[in-house]
């Protein structure tokens, strides 16, 4: 089965957030883009659908970023 690039990158984005779940950290988009070697601009286009689907939450402010909306288990 073939997945689209958008689907693969969205899954990698979610897996990166799930990997830091126990730490309770909030990840920045720049940090995730660097770790996954994905364009930050492309990840930015994936945020609204993932947020509206309820998979991720955004945290505003100077120390803001993204985290999973629920326990990955």
Buried (B, 14 or more C-beta within 10 A) or exposed (E): EEEEEEEEBBEBBBEBBBEBBEEEEBBBBEBBBEEBEBEEEEBEEBBEEBBEEEBBBEEEEEEEBBBBBEEEE
